[in-house]
Amino acid sequence: MTETIETPATDQTDHTAQVVQVEEFTYLDPADIIIGTNVRTDLRPDHKEFRKSIKERGVLEAVTVYRNEDGQHVLLRGQRRTVTAAEVGTPTGLIPARVVPQPADADRIGDQMVENIHRAGMRESEIVAGVEQLALLGVSAAQIAKRTSIDRPTVNAALAVTKADQTRNRLDSGDLTLEEAGIFAEFEHDPDAVARLEYAMRYRRSLTHEAQRLRDEAAERAADAAEVERLRAEGLPVLTAEEVEQAEQEGEVLRIERLVTEDGEPLAEEEWPNVPGARVHVVKEWIYPEDEYDEEAEDGSDEESEDCEPAEPYQQYVPVWVLTDLAASGLRRRGGGSGSSTADSSDDDGESAEAEAQREQQRQERRRVIANNKAWASAETVRREWLAGFVARKTAPKGAEALICEAVVTGHYTLSKAMDHRHPMLFTLLGIEVPTGYYGAGHDECHKIATKATTPKAATMTTLATVVAAWEASTSKHTWRSPSAWDARVLGALAQWGYQPSEVERILLGEEPQASTDSDGADDATEGNAASDEASDSAA
C-alpha cells in the first residue's frame, strides 16, 4: 500500500497548479531495504527486550528511506529497527517506511547525528507513570511486560512505586533509581527497615541482599508469632516476643530448670507450672546434625562417607518455663547464700570471672554463627535468582574458558558429583523439573540441554552453566565456616561477571565482615535477631 502526500504550490505569476511530491508512505520487507551509510555503528543487536518487541508487535515508528537510481529503497534513518526486523521478523513480515527524496551527503550525515545524539530515553519516573496508567486500565503485570517489552522485575518495581508516595517522590527527584525505588517501596511502611536500607546504600552494600534479609526476618517473626498463638491455644501462659523484650529490659528472664528451692534442691518438672509468676518462653534452638556422634556409622571405612553431604543445621521451637520475678517465686539461683572464707571467695571470684569470660566468648561465637547462618540463607535466595538469569545467557563472559578448564581438567569433586547425579541444580536454575524416580533419571534431559547448544558460543555457555551450577549445589551453611580455594575461585569469578556478594559470602573471598562505624545501630538489628535465638544464655 502506498500513499502520496501532495501539497499545492501557489505562484503569483503563474496560476498553474503544481503538485510537488513531498513524501510517500509504504510498507516494505526489511530484507529488501539496502542499508545505507550511517554514522551509527553500534546497533546493540543483542538487546533482548528490543528484539522481543519487534518480533511481537512489529516496527511501530516508520523508518525513512529514499529510492536510488535503480529504484531500490535505501535506508536513511531507522537502521536498528530495520536490521532487527530482518533478523527476527515481524507479525506481518513488513515494516512501515517513509519514502523521501534522496538528500545530499552533508544533510544525511547531519540528520543522522542529530537523531542519535539528541535522542533521549524515557525517564524512569515516566516509565512508572506509564505502567500506572496501564494498570488503572486493568492490564495485568504480565501483559504490561508483554506489551511494552519491559522486563517483569522492572514492571513489578514500577507497580510497587505507584503505591508508595514517599519513595515515588525520591524517584522523581533522582534520589533513587527505579530498581532501588522498587525495594524501598516494599518496606516504606517499616521505618526500621528503611533505615537499614539507607545504611546499606550509604556503605555501598547490596540493597538486594539487605531486602532479602528483611523479608526472611519478617517471615521468621510471623512464624514465631504463630507458634506463640498455637501454644496459647493449648492453654500455656506464653510470653510474646515483645513481652520477653520488656522483661529483659526490666530485669531477667530466668529458666526455672536452673533455679532451686530455698533448701537448695531443684524443683520437679511437673511443679514448674505451679510456681508463682511462671510463664513459657518459646526459644529457638539450632540443631547441628554434624555434632551428633553416630557410633553405628563408624565402621573404619570412608568409602561411603565420601559422597555424604553434611546435614543442614535446622531450628526447632522449644517451650521453656521461665520466671520474670525471682523474688515472688520462692526460688533462688543455684549456689546463692553459700558461705566461704575471704581467701577462698577471692580465688573463687577469679575463677568465676575467668569462667564467665570464657562463657561470654562462647556466646559471642554462637551468636556469630547464628547470624551468619541466617545471612547465608538469605544470600542463597538472592544468589540463585541471579544465577538463574546468568545461566540463560547466550554467550559466556570473559574468563569463562579458564574456569571451565580448571574444573574439567582437575576433575573437581563438585562437578564429578553433579555429573553422577545428572545435574539437578542445573535443571533448577534453568527452570526444568528435576527428574526423579529411577537410577539415571535425567539422562535424556541432559542430552537435550547438550545438543541444544549447536554453536561454539552456546556450547561454552552451557558448559560454564554446568560448572557453576555444580558448585552452587555443593554450597550450604557449612560453606562460610570452612571455605575452600574452589569456593573463592568460583565466587570471585561470579563477582567479576556482575554478581555482588553479600557480607557473609565475602568470607569465602577471605574478607571478614567489616565492623560498623555508624552510630545509627543498623547492624544492631541483625545482631539482635541472633541474640534473641540465644535467649537461654540469659538464664541463670
Buried (B, 14 or more C-beta within 10 A) or exposed (E): EEEEEEEEEEEEEEEEEEEEEEBBBBBBBBEEBEEBEBBEEEBEEEEEEBBBBBBEBBBEEBBBBBBEEEEEBBBBBBBBBBBBBBEBBBEEEBBBBBBBEBBEEEEBBEBBEEBBEEEEEEEBBEBBBBBBEBBEEEBEBEEBBBEBBBBEBBBBBBBBBBEBEEBBEBBBEEEBEBEBBBBBBBBBEEEEBBBBBBBBBEEEBBBBBBBBBBBBBEEBEEEBEEBBEEBEEEEBEBBBBEBBBEBBEEEBBBBBEBBBEEEEEEBEEEEBBEBEBBBBBBBBBBEBEEEEEEEEEEEEEEEEEEEEEEEBBEBEBEBBBBBBBBEEBEBBEEEEEEEEEEEEEEEBEEEEEEEEEEEEEEBEEBBEBBBBBBBBBBBBBBBBBBBEEBBEBEEBBEEBEEBBEBBBEEEBBBBBBBEEBBBBBBBBBBEBEBBEEEEEBBEEBBEEBEEEBEEEEBBBBBBBBBBBBBBBBBBBBBBBEEBEEBBBBBBBBBBEBEBBBBBBBBBBBEEEBEEBEEEEBBBEBBBEBBBBBBBBEBBB
